[in-house]
Amino acid sequence: EVQLVESGGGLVQTGGSLRLSCATSGFKFGEYYIGWFHQAPGKEREGLLCINTGDGGTYYVDSVKGRFTVAKDDADNTVSLQLNNLKPEDTAVYYCARSRRYYYCDGNASVMYPTFRYDNWGQGTQVTVSS
């Protein structure tokens, strides 16, 4: 059974940092890419970035470049997301998701189509940034 479990969310002040983790199991790490999304109340789910679990290639949307950093750990099949310089507008539930097979994380399309490109999702972790 494919599983993705996020952890690490919490409450932080503006300018603060958090480190999220996505623990994966049930599939061969290295043959898919993992995307991170967030969803604020009343808004649609938004793609932020992705990482190829094979070669480690990444893609970030402009709004998070320089603030968020994604990394993979092949030893325990996890993907981490370092959130720095957090802003109140970053407040949302953060989700990791596994891509469908044979897709590659290499551009905006990798995170723009969550339903089409991804087939397994975690339950989400809440990040709240106070002003």
N, C-alpha and C positions, 0 to 999 in steps of 0.2 A: 504494500500500500504506500503510495506516495504521500509524504507528509512534509509540510513546511510550518515551522513554529517560530514566530517572532517573539523577541523579548527585549527589554532594555528601555522601554518608554518611561515617561515620568513627567514631572513638573520642573521647569527650569526658567530662570529669568532671561530676559532679553540679553543677547550676547553670550549666553552660556552654551554648553556643549552636552551632547548625549551620544552614547554609542549603542546602536541597535544591533541585534544579531538575528540571523535567520538560520535556524538549524534544519537541515534537510535529511531525508531518509527515504528509502524505498525506490531509488533509481540510481543509475550510474552517474555519479558526480563527474562532470567533465564532458558530458555529451549534450548539455543544454545550456541555456543562459538563464540567469536570474534577474528579474527586474524588481525595482522598488517603486512603489506608488504611495500617494497619500490622498486622503479624502477628508475634506473639512465639512462640517455640518452644512447641509443644504447645497453642497456642490458636488460635481461629478468627480469620480476618481481620476487622478492626474498622474501620469508617468513622470518619474524624476530621473532615473538612470538605470543602467543595466550593466551586467558583467558576464562575459563568457567564462564558464567554469572550466573550460579546457585551457585556452591560451591566456586568459586573464584580460582580454581586451575589454575596454569599457566605453560607455557613451553617457554623457551628462547633458541634461537640458540646460539652457543658459542660466535659468534662475537659480541653479544650485552649484554651478561651476565655481570652484574656489572655496566653497563653504562645506560641501558634502564630499565624502570620499568613501568609495566602496572597495572592498577587498575580499578575497576568498581564502579559505584555509582548507587545503586538500587533506590534511590529517584528520579533520573531524567533519568534513563536508558542510562547513558553515560559510555563510556570507555575512560580513559585517558592514555596517553603515555608520560612519562617523559623521555626526552633525555638529558643525561649529558655527559660531556667530549666529545663533538662532534668533529669529524674529517672530513677533506675534503672529504674522501670517503663515508661519510654518506649523501652527497649531492644527493638528489633524490626527486621524488614525493612519498609521503607516503599515503598509502591507508588502510582503515579498511574494513573488509568484514565479513559477517555473514556466519557461517557454515551451511551446510545442516543439516537437523534434524537428531537426534539420533547419531551424531558423538560427540566425546569428545576430548578436548584438553589435550593430555597426552604424547606427544612425537613428534619426528621429522616429522612423517607422517602427523601430524596435520597442518603443515605449508608447506609441500613439494609439495602438489598437489592442487594448487589454483583453477584450473578449476573443479576438481573432488569433492573437499571438501567444496567449498563455492558457494553460489548461489546469493548473493547480495553484491554489492560493492558501496563504496562511490566514489565521484568524484576525491578525492585526494587533498593533500595540499603540496605545494612545500617547501622543506627545503634546504637551501643553506648554506654551511659552507665554509667560506673564510679562506685561509691559511695566 
